[in-house]
Amino acid sequence: MNAPFRDAHVGFGAIHRRVIFFGLVALFVLQTGMTWTLSTDVDDPDAHFSTAAYRGRALYQAFNCTACHQLYGLGGYMGPDLTNVTSDPDKGRAFAKGLILHGTTRMPALGLTDTQADDIVAYLEAVAATGTYPVRSLDLTPWGTYTQMTHAQE
């Protein structure tokens, strides 16, 4: 058989399927690029870690706070979720610092200095500026990311 005869049975259907396949691949690449670039920008300057927040993160890890506490629902379950403890109107920075310094019946006083407690609070404030947890309502964009979240009010 000659080559033109073999290609003749491919027909319009195979070419059509290839065009659709490569079109879908191109759309997938476009959506992935838009999601990666448009949804990873942080508009809130408080969400950027300061030097104190970096020191606070190191202390949070060194004292293994994740063994008891959670951030965004991930971590231990003995203590409360700390994602929005500093941005909660009923709690705030002073509440968080007081608990860090003095502990509670279930949380030990870790013997931290005022500066170390301020660093951990700076870390918790940076975490709180990145979003809310638990999420009850999302304002979704067409590419599957959100523009605003509503924190659960209890």
Helices and strands as residue ranges (DSSP letters): H 3-8, H 11-38, G 45-47, H 51-62, G 65-67, E 70-71, E 74-75, H 93-102, H 114-128, E 135-140, E 146-151
